[in-house]
Amino acid sequence: MFLKGRKRAASPTELALEFVRADRTQSMLTTTRAQSSPEGGGPTTVTIVQDRLADDSVRATRYVLRFVPSGQKWRLQSSVRTQRCQTGRGHQDFAPGACL
């Protein structure tokens, strides 16, 4: 339902940043990477990493979102969120588990 009421078209990257609420997250570094089919019109996967978060347990979050064309717009097909913990607070690789 995330994109259902959207009035204007947007790129998968714009939609992904909106989905993760990047404008409301306190991170020192946000990176995005979009990968689509060679023709550019097929499914697109957007990866967003928000690093150096203002959080004492979670150091970074990574979202992998897959968008598929739906007429003139895009439909969010799937999303996966993983996180990396601060040193001494849990796992140091991106994983779905909670940090301490």
C-alpha positions in Angstrom: 0.0 0.0 0.0 3.1 2.2 0.2 2.8 3.5 -3.4 -0.9 3.2 -3.9 -1.9 6.8 -3.4 1.1 8.4 -5.1 0.1 11.0 -7.6 3.2 11.5 -9.6 5.7 9.2 -11.2 9.1 8.7 -9.5 12.2 6.7 -10.1 12.9 3.5 -8.1 15.7 5.3 -6.2 13.4 8.2 -5.2 10.7 5.7 -4.1 13.2 3.7 -2.1 14.6 6.7 -0.3 11.0 7.7 0.6 10.2 4.1 1.7 13.1 4.0 4.2 12.3 7.6 5.3 15.9 8.7 4.6 14.9 12.3 5.3 14.1 11.3 8.9 17.1 9.1 9.7 20.1 10.5 11.5 23.0 8.9 9.6 26.3 10.5 8.7 26.4 8.6 5.4 23.7 7.3 3.1 24.5 5.4 -0.1 22.2 4.2 -2.8 22.8 1.8 -5.7 20.2 0.9 -8.3 20.5 -2.1 -10.6 18.1 -2.8 -13.4 17.9 -4.9 -16.5 20.2 -4.0 -19.4 17.3 -2.4 -21.3 16.4 -0.3 -18.2 12.7 -1.0 -18.3 12.5 -4.1 -16.2 12.6 -4.8 -12.5 15.0 -2.6 -10.5 16.7 -3.4 -7.3 17.7 -0.5 -5.1 20.1 -1.0 -2.2 20.3 1.8 0.5 22.9 1.7 3.3 22.6 4.2 6.1 25.9 4.2 8.1 27.2 5.8 11.2 23.7 6.1 12.7 23.0 8.1 15.8 22.2 5.0 17.8 24.2 3.3 20.6 23.4 -0.3 19.4 22.9 -0.2 15.6 25.8 1.2 13.5 24.2 0.8 10.0 21.0 -0.4 8.2 20.8 -1.9 4.8 17.6 -2.1 2.7 17.3 -4.1 -0.5 14.1 -3.1 -2.3 12.9 -4.6 -5.6 10.6 -2.6 -7.8 8.7 -3.8 -10.9 7.1 -1.7 -13.6 3.3 -1.2 -13.3 2.0 0.8 -16.2 3.7 4.2 -16.1 4.7 3.8 -12.4 6.6 1.3 -10.2 5.3 -1.3 -7.7 7.3 -2.4 -4.7 7.6 -6.1 -4.9 9.8 -6.9 -1.9 11.9 -5.3 0.8 14.5 -6.7 3.1 16.1 -4.8 6.1 19.3 -5.9 7.8 21.5 -4.2 10.2 25.1 -4.0 11.5 25.7 -3.5 15.2 28.1 -1.1 16.9 31.3 -2.7 18.1 30.6 -4.8 21.2 26.8 -4.7 20.6 26.4 -7.8 18.4 27.0 -9.0 14.8 29.4 -7.0 12.7 28.0 -8.2 9.3 24.6 -7.1 7.9 22.1 -9.6 9.4 18.4 -9.5 10.4 19.2 -10.2 14.1 18.8 -7.6 16.8 21.7 -5.7 18.3 22.3 -5.5 22.1 
